[in-house]
Amino acid sequence: MLHICCAPDATVPWPELMAEGYETDGFFYGSNIHPAPEWRLRRESVLALSGVIGSPVGIAEYEPGRWVDATYEMRDCPEGGLRCAECFALQLAAASRFASDAGGYDFLCTTLTISPHKDPALINRIGAEVSSLHGLGWIERVWRKEGGFALSVARSLELGLYRQKYCGCSYGLRDRRGDFS
């Protein structure tokens, strides 16, 4: 199971895992994404990539209130701080539960480590922890290595995938724009 934060970031990990012999389905969690029209754009892009890859993708129910409840006390943390760690944990736990509940999955991996703005050691640590809680192995990767991020940008442009301009959360949007609009 590949946890997908957004379609552009999945353009490298998804086919690469399949080329390595993993039967790889995707899972998109987007309750951290604000506002809802942004979530819809990202969801549709993930579904389009799923069609190109030829592998199914599960879509988590959009529940932004739950995400806000879990991160609200960290709303003033800087980008890359405790709030982001909590967000990674929420996303990876949802993917791990989905894989465990669906059955037939032995491993979990994530696209999150393709971003040059995220801490891959932290993401891989959280991923290993939540995977083991659900009886899954963790595939530790840093997808941005060896030009992975640049390749994801090129592939997403080739495929006409929607490329967002911020992480997705309301706090990231606020910090980028200075408000919640």
N, CA, C and O of each residue as an XYZ file, in Angstrom:
724
protein
N       0.854     -1.168      0.000
C       0.000      0.000      0.000
C       0.899      1.230      0.000
O       1.822      1.347      0.806
N       0.610      2.133     -0.914
C       1.342      3.385     -0.981
C       0.450      4.516     -0.498
O      -0.576      4.808     -1.112
N       0.837      5.153      0.600
C       0.134      6.342      1.066
C       0.496      7.469      0.116
O       1.672      7.724     -0.143
N      -0.537      8.150     -0.406
C      -0.333      9.217     -1.378
C      -0.811     10.532     -0.773
O      -1.976     10.672     -0.400
N       0.104     11.491     -0.681
C      -0.279     12.810     -0.177
C      -0.853     13.669     -1.297
O      -1.714     14.513     -1.052
N      -0.376     13.458     -2.535
C      -0.888     14.158     -3.708
C      -0.389     13.426     -4.951
O       0.607     12.705     -4.895
N      -1.071     13.611     -6.051
C      -0.714     12.901     -7.280
C       0.694     13.210     -7.775
O       1.430     12.280     -8.107
N       1.102     14.481     -7.840
C       2.460     14.741     -8.333
C       3.538     13.982     -7.555
O       4.494     13.468     -8.135
N       3.367     13.921     -6.234
C       4.366     13.237     -5.419
C       4.337     11.721     -5.600
O       5.295     11.040     -5.235
N       3.263     11.192     -6.151
C       3.163      9.741     -6.377
C       3.713      9.313     -7.733
O       3.870      8.118     -7.982
N       4.007     10.266     -8.609
C       4.432      9.917     -9.972
C       5.751      9.154    -10.023
O       6.008      8.440    -10.992
N       6.574      9.289     -9.016
C       7.832      8.546     -8.964
C       7.697      7.272     -8.112
O       8.023      6.188     -8.595
N       7.225      7.373     -6.858
C       7.173      6.170     -6.014
C       6.264      5.052     -6.536
O       6.624      3.877     -6.469
N       5.098      5.414     -7.050
C       4.132      4.381     -7.443
C       4.701      3.470     -8.538
O       4.738      2.255     -8.346
N       5.141      4.008     -9.666
C       5.690      3.108    -10.688
C       7.002      2.447    -10.265
O       7.302      1.331    -10.690
N       7.783      3.136     -9.429
C       9.047      2.546     -9.000
C       8.820      1.329     -8.114
O       9.495      0.313     -8.277
N       7.878      1.417     -7.180
C       7.564      0.262     -6.338
C       7.054     -0.906     -7.194
O       7.402     -2.062     -6.952
N       6.238     -0.593     -8.179
C       5.724     -1.643     -9.060
C       6.859     -2.268     -9.869
O       6.870     -3.482    -10.073
N       7.799     -1.473    -10.324
C       8.944     -1.987    -11.076
C       9.823     -2.888    -10.206
O      10.502     -3.782    -10.710
N       9.801     -2.642     -8.897
C      10.559     -3.481     -7.959
C       9.833     -4.786     -7.633
O      10.362     -5.632     -6.912
N       8.623     -4.945     -8.165
C       7.893     -6.181     -7.951
C       6.787     -6.120     -6.921
O       6.127     -7.126     -6.663
N       6.573     -4.968     -6.332
C       5.476     -4.823     -5.370
C       4.171     -4.598     -6.124
O       4.103     -3.750     -7.014
N       3.140     -5.351     -5.772
C       1.794     -5.053     -6.277
C       1.316     -3.880     -5.431
O       0.998     -4.043     -4.253
N       1.267     -2.713     -6.032
C       1.099     -1.491     -5.263
C      -0.218     -0.797     -5.563
O      -0.450     -0.332     -6.678
N      -1.071     -0.735     -4.560
C      -2.287      0.061     -4.621
C      -2.022      1.353     -3.855
O      -1.136      1.415     -3.002
N      -2.797      2.370     -4.170
C      -2.627      3.653     -3.507
C      -3.707      3.905     -2.465
O      -4.757      3.261     -2.448
N      -3.413      4.857     -1.605
C      -4.373      5.317     -0.604
C      -4.174      6.818     -0.424
O      -3.079      7.271     -0.089
N      -5.234      7.583     -0.648
C      -5.191      9.039     -0.519
C      -5.966      9.479      0.704
O      -7.166      9.226      0.820
N      -5.273     10.136      1.612
C      -5.872     10.751      2.796
C      -5.781     12.251      2.596
O      -4.696     12.775      2.344
N      -6.888     12.943      2.703
C      -6.841     14.379      2.449
C      -7.571     15.230      3.456
O      -7.874     16.389      3.170
N      -7.865     14.694      4.633
C      -8.596     15.497      5.618
C      -7.791     16.691      6.107
O      -8.352     17.613      6.700
N      -6.501     16.686      5.868
C      -5.655     17.823      6.211
C      -5.749     18.953      5.189
O      -5.226     20.040      5.432
N      -6.390     18.724      4.072
C      -6.392     19.684      2.970
C      -7.542     20.678      3.118
O      -8.684     20.307      3.389
N      -7.204     21.935      2.932
C      -8.164     23.038      3.072
C      -7.949     24.005      1.921
O      -6.809     24.261      1.534
N      -8.998     24.530      1.385
C     -10.423     24.261      1.594
C     -10.887     23.051      0.776
O     -10.102     22.437      0.054
N     -12.168     22.724      0.902
C     -12.726     21.539      0.241
C     -12.507     21.537     -1.277
O     -12.212     20.476     -1.827
N     -12.635     22.664     -1.982
C     -12.362     22.623     -3.430
C     -10.920     22.200     -3.743
O     -10.668     21.551     -4.759
N      -9.988     22.564     -2.878
C      -8.595     22.134     -3.047
C      -8.500     20.626     -2.889
O      -7.807     19.960     -3.659
N      -9.201     20.078     -1.885
C      -9.223     18.633     -1.676
C      -9.781     17.927     -2.916
O      -9.238     16.911     -3.350
N     -10.858     18.464     -3.481
C     -11.447     17.841     -4.671
C     -10.469     17.835     -5.843
O     -10.370     16.835     -6.555
N      -9.749     18.926     -6.054
C      -8.750     18.981     -7.123
C      -7.673     17.910     -6.923
O      -7.281     17.224     -7.867
N      -7.213     17.783     -5.706
C      -6.166     16.797     -5.408
C      -6.699     15.371     -5.533
O      -6.015     14.494     -6.061
N      -7.905     15.142     -5.052
C      -8.511     13.809     -5.178
C      -8.651     13.426     -6.647
O      -8.279     12.319     -7.036
N      -9.180     14.323     -7.457
C      -9.366     14.023     -8.884
C      -8.038     13.755     -9.575
O      -7.958     12.904    -10.461
N      -7.018     14.460     -9.184
C      -5.692     14.248     -9.746
C      -5.140     12.873     -9.355
O      -4.525     12.192    -10.176
N      -5.361     12.468     -8.106
C      -4.937     11.138     -7.659
C      -5.692     10.056     -8.433
O      -5.102      9.059     -8.848
N      -6.987     10.255     -8.623
C      -7.774      9.280     -9.392
C      -7.287      9.197    -10.841
O      -7.227      8.111    -11.417
N      -6.945     10.337    -11.421
C      -6.421     10.340    -12.790
C      -5.100      9.578    -12.858
O      -4.885      8.791    -13.780
N      -4.223      9.804    -11.897
C      -2.944      9.086    -11.879
C      -3.162      7.591    -11.691
O      -2.468      6.778    -12.303
N      -4.112      7.229    -10.858
C      -4.442      5.814    -10.671
C      -4.794      5.161    -12.001
O      -4.383      4.034    -12.280
N      -5.561      5.882    -12.821
C      -5.915      5.362    -14.135
C      -4.712      5.195    -15.036
O      -4.619      4.212    -15.772
N      -3.795      6.136    -14.990
C      -2.578      6.056    -15.799
C      -1.698      4.898    -15.332
O      -1.171      4.139    -16.147
N      -1.544      4.771    -14.022
C      -0.707      3.718    -13.448
C      -1.351      2.341    -13.657
O      -0.659      1.336    -13.817
N      -2.681      2.318    -13.651
C      -3.387      1.051    -13.801
C      -3.485      0.261    -12.510
O      -3.519     -0.969    -12.519
N      -3.530      0.977    -11.409
C      -3.633      0.343    -10.099
C      -4.666      1.113     -9.288
O      -4.757      2.336     -9.404
N      -5.442      0.414     -8.469
C      -6.502      1.098     -7.721
C      -5.972      1.996     -6.609
O      -4.842      1.860     -6.140
N      -6.849      2.925     -6.209
C      -6.533      3.812     -5.100
C      -7.748      3.918     -4.188
O      -8.872      4.114     -4.650
N      -7.507      3.788     -2.897
C      -8.548      4.028     -1.909
C      -8.544      5.501     -1.547
O      -7.486      6.125     -1.466
N      -9.715      6.049     -1.331
C      -9.837      7.454     -0.965
C     -10.479      7.528      0.414
O     -11.605      7.071      0.610
N      -9.761      8.101      1.356
C     -10.309      8.260      2.703
C     -11.425      9.291      2.678
O     -11.411     10.231      1.884
N     -12.387      9.095      3.561
C     -13.467     10.072      3.699
C     -12.871     11.420      4.100
O     -11.933     11.486      4.895
N     -13.423     12.477      3.547
C     -12.939     13.833      3.851
C     -13.555     14.285      5.165
O     -14.755     14.552      5.242
N     -12.721     14.367      6.201
C     -13.164     14.748      7.533
C     -12.233     15.822      8.110
O     -11.479     15.558      9.046
N     -12.292     17.027      7.546
C     -11.360     18.069      8.004
C     -11.538     18.448      9.466
O     -10.577     18.868     10.112
N     -12.747     18.308     10.002
C     -12.973     18.633     11.411
C     -12.139     17.764     12.333
O     -11.625     18.244     13.343
N     -12.003     16.499     11.996
C     -11.179     15.596     12.817
C      -9.714     16.015     12.776
O      -9.015     15.993     13.789
N      -9.268     16.396     11.586
C      -7.873     16.829     11.448
C      -7.646     18.104     12.261
O      -6.651     18.209     12.977
N      -8.553     19.065     12.159
C      -8.419     20.308     12.914
C      -8.420     20.021     14.410
O      -7.614     20.588     15.149
N      -9.315     19.148     14.864
C      -9.355     18.795     16.289
C      -8.006     18.245     16.761
O      -7.548     18.563     17.859
N      -7.377     17.419     15.922
C      -6.112     16.785     16.297
C      -4.923     17.741     16.260
O      -3.918     17.506     16.930
N      -5.030     18.808     15.489
C      -3.878     19.699     15.306
C      -4.083     21.107     15.870
O      -3.151     21.911     15.870
N      -5.268     21.405     16.339
C      -5.600     22.785     16.724
C      -4.642     23.359     17.761
O      -4.221     24.510     17.644
N      -4.298     22.579     18.762
C      -3.410     23.098     19.813
C      -2.018     23.409     19.269
O      -1.239     24.104     19.922
N      -1.701     22.904     18.085
C      -0.393     23.140     17.465
C      -0.484     24.149     16.325
O       0.440     24.267     15.520
N      -1.586     24.866     16.258
C      -1.845     25.769     15.125
C      -0.789     26.847     14.954
O      -0.591     27.347     13.847
N      -0.110     27.213     16.031
C       0.901     28.263     15.944
C       2.320     27.718     15.802
O       3.282     28.485     15.763
N       2.448     26.404     15.724
C       3.772     25.810     15.499
C       4.255     26.171     14.099
O       3.453     26.291     13.173
N       5.534     26.338     13.949
C       6.046     26.659     12.609
C       5.928     25.461     11.661
O       5.884     24.308     12.091
N       5.880     25.762     10.389
C       5.864     24.716      9.370
C       7.086     23.819      9.586
O       8.201     24.302      9.784
N       6.855     22.517      9.543
C       7.934     21.559      9.765
C       8.079     21.146     11.216
O       8.932     20.317     11.533
N       7.261     21.706     12.116
C       7.364     21.412     13.540
C       6.426     20.305     13.990
O       6.110     19.386     13.235
N       5.987     20.415     15.244
C       5.145     19.382     15.856
C       3.839     19.157     15.102
O       3.374     18.023     14.994
N       3.250     20.217     14.585
C       1.990     20.085     13.852
C       2.173     19.183     12.637
O       1.331     18.329     12.359
N       3.257     19.370     11.924
C       3.507     18.543     10.735
C       3.728     17.086     11.134
O       3.250     16.178     10.455
N       4.445     16.861     12.224
C       4.663     15.492     12.693
C       3.326     14.831     13.026
O       3.111     13.665     12.695
N       2.433     15.567     13.677
C       1.103     15.030     13.988
C       0.326     14.745     12.709
O      -0.361     13.728     12.612
N       0.430     15.630     11.735
C      -0.257     15.439     10.458
C       0.266     14.190      9.746
O      -0.518     13.403      9.218
N       1.585     14.008      9.730
C       2.156     12.801      9.116
C       1.613     11.556      9.820
O       1.238     10.579      9.172
N       1.575     11.605     11.146
C       1.093     10.452     11.911
C      -0.372     10.153     11.598
O      -0.749      8.990     11.458
N      -1.196     11.190     11.488
C      -2.610     10.988     11.151
C      -2.758     10.352      9.768
O      -3.537      9.417      9.585
N      -2.010     10.865      8.810
C      -2.095     10.340      7.447
C      -1.620      8.894      7.372
O      -2.288      8.048      6.776
N      -0.477      8.612      7.969
C       0.096      7.268      7.882
C      -0.695      6.259      8.702
O      -0.785      5.090      8.328
N      -1.267      6.699      9.814
C      -2.126      5.801     10.599
C      -3.386      5.450      9.807
O      -3.829      4.301      9.830
N      -3.960      6.420      9.113
C      -5.145      6.152      8.286
C      -4.812      5.168      7.168
O      -5.589      4.254      6.891
N      -3.676      5.351      6.538
C      -3.262      4.435      5.466
C      -3.010      3.037      6.011
O      -3.387      2.041      5.393
N      -2.377      2.973      7.160
C      -2.084      1.690      7.783
C      -3.370      0.957      8.176
O      -3.491     -0.248      7.959
N      -4.324      1.686      8.752
C      -5.618      1.079      9.101
C      -6.335      0.594      7.850
O      -6.886     -0.507      7.833
N      -6.330      1.406      6.812
C      -6.987      1.039      5.556
C      -6.382     -0.253      4.999
O      -7.109     -1.168      4.614
N      -5.064     -0.320      4.958
C      -4.386     -1.517      4.435
C      -4.691     -2.739      5.292
O      -4.920     -3.830      4.771
N      -4.691     -2.552      6.589
C      -4.966     -3.661      7.509
C      -6.413     -4.137      7.386
O      -6.680     -5.338      7.330
N      -7.337     -3.184      7.344
C      -8.763     -3.529      7.243
C      -9.092     -4.191      5.910
O      -9.894     -5.124      5.859
N      -8.479     -3.713      4.839
C      -8.747     -4.278      3.512
C      -8.157     -5.671      3.380
O      -8.699     -6.510      2.661
N      -7.064     -5.922      4.059
C      -6.394     -7.212      3.974
C      -5.619     -7.364      2.677
O      -5.856     -6.648      1.704
N      -4.703     -8.295      2.680
C      -3.926     -8.573      1.487
C      -2.702     -7.696      1.309
O      -1.992     -7.826      0.312
N      -2.443     -6.814      2.247
C      -1.278     -5.939      2.152
C      -0.262     -6.326      3.219
O      -0.614     -6.570      4.373
N       0.991     -6.376      2.818
C       2.062     -6.729      3.742
C       2.917     -5.529      4.145
O       3.555     -5.530      5.198
N       2.917     -4.505      3.285
C       3.810     -3.370      3.490
C       3.085     -2.055      3.267
O       2.059     -1.984      2.590
N       3.660     -1.014      3.862
C       3.193      0.350      3.650
C       4.402      1.209      3.311
O       5.496      1.007      3.840
N       4.189      2.152      2.436
C       5.200      3.131      2.057
C       4.474      4.456      1.856
O       3.244      4.480      1.812
N       5.202      5.548      1.734
C       4.574      6.853      1.548
C       5.293      7.681      0.489
O       6.479      7.490      0.219
N       4.552      8.593     -0.092
C       5.103      9.549     -1.040
C       5.663     10.784     -0.338
O       6.342     11.592     -0.972
N       5.396     10.943      0.939
C       5.761     12.164      1.665
C       7.247     12.503      1.582
O       7.616     13.675      1.661
N       8.102     11.497      1.425
C       9.544     11.758      1.453
C      10.090     12.269      0.125
O      11.303     12.426     -0.017
N       9.235     12.529     -0.836
C       9.712     13.114     -2.089
C       9.862     14.627     -1.969
O      10.594     15.246     -2.741
N       9.181     15.206     -1.021
C       9.205     16.657     -0.847
C      10.522     17.123     -0.237
O      10.992     16.543      0.742
N      11.119     18.166     -0.809
C      12.323     18.732     -0.201
C      12.006     19.553      1.053
O      12.920     20.032      1.725
N      10.721     19.719      1.373
C      10.301     20.533      2.510
C       9.949     19.704      3.742
O       9.590     20.262      4.779
N      10.046     18.387      3.638
C       9.650     17.517      4.744
C      10.849     16.702      5.233
O      11.775     16.422      4.472
N      10.819     16.329      6.508
C      11.900     15.596      7.152
C      11.721     14.090      6.898
O      10.852     13.470      7.512
N      12.518     13.495      6.014
C      12.323     12.080      5.691
C      12.623     11.137      6.855
O      11.990     10.087      6.969
N      13.567     11.485      7.714
C      13.857     10.621      8.865
C      12.650     10.560      9.796
O      12.292      9.486     10.279
N      12.025     11.700     10.046
C      10.830     11.754     10.882
C       9.695     10.957     10.245
O       9.031     10.171     10.921
N       9.474     11.156      8.964
C       8.397     10.458      8.257
C       8.623      8.954      8.296
O       7.693      8.195      8.567
N       9.838      8.519      8.030
C      10.118      7.083      8.046
C       9.990      6.492      9.445
O       9.556      5.349      9.593
N      10.362      7.251     10.474
C      10.199      6.767     11.846
C       8.718      6.590     12.182
O       8.312      5.556     12.713
N       7.917      7.610     11.866
C       6.473      7.539     12.134
C       5.853      6.404     11.326
O       5.038      5.641     11.846
N       6.233      6.293     10.067
C       5.691      5.234      9.226
C       5.984      3.844      9.762
O       5.108      2.979      9.758
N       7.210      3.623     10.225
C       7.575      2.314     10.788
C       6.754      2.013     12.041
O       6.323      0.880     12.255
N       6.543      3.042     12.866
C       5.771      2.852     14.098
C       4.314      2.494     13.805
O       3.800      1.514     14.345
N       3.650      3.268     12.966
C       2.225      3.013     12.728
C       2.014      1.740     11.910
O       1.010      1.051     12.089
N       2.933      1.428     11.030
C       2.814      0.187     10.252
C       2.867     -1.029     11.154
O       2.067     -1.955     11.017
N       3.826     -1.022     12.088
C       3.974     -2.180     12.968
C       2.743     -2.377     13.854
O       2.419     -3.509     14.215
N       2.060     -1.295     14.206
C       0.840     -1.406     15.016
C      -0.266     -2.157     14.274
O      -1.167     -2.714     14.901
N      -0.199     -2.172     12.948
C      -1.218     -2.838     12.143
C      -0.686     -4.079     11.434
O      -1.300     -4.570     10.486
N       0.454     -4.584     11.893
C       1.006     -5.819     11.346
C       1.586     -5.685      9.949
O       1.665     -6.664      9.208
N       1.990     -4.479      9.591
C       2.561     -4.239      8.272
C       4.044     -3.920      8.378
O       4.502     -3.344      9.364
N       4.781     -4.303      7.349
C       6.164     -3.873      7.244
C       6.197     -2.475      6.665
O       5.263     -2.056      5.982
N       7.261     -1.759      6.935
C       7.430     -0.406      6.424
C       8.528     -0.408      5.374
O       9.623     -0.913      5.624
N       8.253      0.146      4.217
C       9.258      0.305      3.175
C       9.832      1.701      3.330
O       9.192      2.693      2.983
N      11.046      1.763      3.855
C      11.688      3.055      4.115
C      12.333      3.566      2.833
O      13.180      2.904      2.232
N      11.919      4.736      2.440
C      12.476      5.358      1.240
C      12.599      6.861      1.446
O      11.876      7.464      2.239
N      13.531      7.442      0.713
C      13.634      8.891      0.590
C      13.561      9.141     -0.914
O      14.574      9.115     -1.612
N      12.362      9.379     -1.390
C      12.096      9.451     -2.826
C      12.726     10.663     -3.502
O      12.902     10.659     -4.721
N      13.064     11.685     -2.750
C      13.631     12.878     -3.377
C      15.087     12.693     -3.786
O      15.629     13.509     -4.533
N      15.726     11.629     -3.304
C      17.113     11.362     -3.661
C      17.250     11.153     -5.167
O      16.303     10.766     -5.852
N      18.436     11.417     -5.649
C      18.775     11.177     -7.056
C      17.809     11.860     -8.021
O      17.436     11.297     -9.050
N      17.411     13.083     -7.669
C      16.556     13.862     -8.554
C      15.099     13.459     -8.551
O      14.358     13.817     -9.467
N      14.671     12.721     -7.539
C      13.290     12.249     -7.479
C      12.259     13.365     -7.491
O      11.229     13.258     -8.157
N      12.532     14.433     -6.756
C      11.563     15.530     -6.724
C      11.454     16.192     -8.098
O      10.350     16.432     -8.585
N      12.585     16.485     -8.718
C      12.558     17.113    -10.054
C      11.854     16.205    -11.063
O      11.110     16.682    -11.920
N      12.091     14.907    -10.961
C      11.421     13.964    -11.859
C       9.909     13.975    -11.623
O       9.133     13.884    -12.575
N       9.488     14.085    -10.358
C       8.048     14.132    -10.066
C       7.409     15.381    -10.661
O       6.278     15.333    -11.144
N       8.124     16.485    -10.628
C       7.613     17.723    -11.229
C       7.453     17.522    -12.733
O       6.412     17.855    -13.301
N       8.475     16.982    -13.371
C       8.426     16.768    -14.827
C       7.304     15.803    -15.207
O       6.551     16.060    -16.146
N       7.197     14.699    -14.480
C       6.144     13.715    -14.794
C       4.749     14.289    -14.593
O       3.854     14.047    -15.403
N       4.561     15.041    -13.530
C       3.224     15.589    -13.276
C       2.853     16.599    -14.350
O       1.686     16.694    -14.730
N       3.825     17.352    -14.844
C       3.558     18.286    -15.931
C       3.229     17.535    -17.219
O       2.306     17.915    -17.939
N       3.977     16.471    -17.514
C       3.705     15.641    -18.697
C       2.284     15.080    -18.674
O       1.604     15.027    -19.699
N       1.851     14.664    -17.481
C       0.536     14.039    -17.333
C      -0.582     15.056    -17.125
O      -1.755     14.683    -17.080
N      -0.238     16.326    -16.999
C      -1.245     17.361    -16.790
C      -1.910     17.278    -15.424
O      -3.075     17.647    -15.275
N      -1.171     16.792    -14.423
C      -1.725     16.660    -13.071
C      -1.721     18.011    -12.359
O      -0.823     18.830    -12.552
N      -2.726     18.219    -11.547
C      -2.816     19.434    -10.746
C      -1.647     19.479     -9.765
O      -1.412     18.522     -9.028
N      -0.919     20.587     -9.759
C       0.195     20.797     -8.824
C      -0.171     21.927     -7.872
O      -0.362     23.069     -8.289
N      -0.265     21.598     -6.608
C      -0.633     22.566     -5.592
C       0.547     23.464     -5.250
O       1.693     23.173     -5.590
N       0.238     24.561     -4.568
C       1.261     25.541     -4.224
C       1.543     25.601     -2.716
O       2.315     26.450     -2.268
N       0.936     24.723     -1.943
C       1.187     24.664     -0.505
C       0.895     23.254     -0.023
O       0.313     22.455     -0.757
N       1.291     22.942      1.199
C       1.165     21.570      1.709
C      -0.278     21.082      1.678
O      -0.541     19.902      1.447
N      -1.199     21.991      1.911
C      -2.606     21.614      1.889
C      -3.379     22.045      3.107
O      -4.583     22.285      3.020
N      -2.717     22.149      4.243
C      -3.475     22.443      5.461
C      -3.812     23.923      5.576
O      -3.182     24.782      4.958
N      -4.825     24.186      6.386
C      -5.283     25.567      6.570
C      -4.193     26.438      7.180
O      -4.117     27.630      6.883
N      -3.348     25.858      8.031
C      -2.281     26.630      8.656
C      -1.200     26.979      7.645
O      -0.657     28.084      7.666
N      -0.886     26.040      6.761
C       0.074     26.320      5.699
C      -0.448     27.388      4.755
O       0.304     28.252      4.304
N      -1.738     27.326      4.458
C      -2.352     28.339      3.601
C      -2.350     29.694      4.303
O      -2.055     30.722      3.693
N      -2.682     29.680      5.588
C      -2.665     30.917      6.375
C      -1.274     31.540      6.372
O      -1.122     32.743      6.161
N      -0.272     30.719      6.604
C       1.093     31.244      6.670
C       1.552     31.754      5.307
O       2.343     32.694      5.226
N       1.063     31.141      4.251
C       1.430     31.558      2.889
C       0.719     32.857      2.502
O       1.315     33.743      1.888
N      -0.562     32.957      2.869
C      -1.378     34.114      2.478
C      -1.551     35.142      3.580
O      -1.832     36.310      3.312
N      -1.381     34.704      4.822
C      -1.603     35.602      5.940
C      -3.038     35.573      6.450
O      -3.420     36.397      7.281
N      -3.842     34.617      5.950
C      -5.225     34.484      6.418
C      -5.716     33.069      6.143
O      -4.925     32.199      5.778
N      -6.995     32.837      6.312
C      -7.592     31.513      6.093
C      -8.459     31.480      4.846
O      -9.266     30.560      4.711
N      -8.341     32.417      3.941
C      -9.227     32.430      2.765
C      -8.782     31.437      1.715
O      -9.416     31.322      0.667
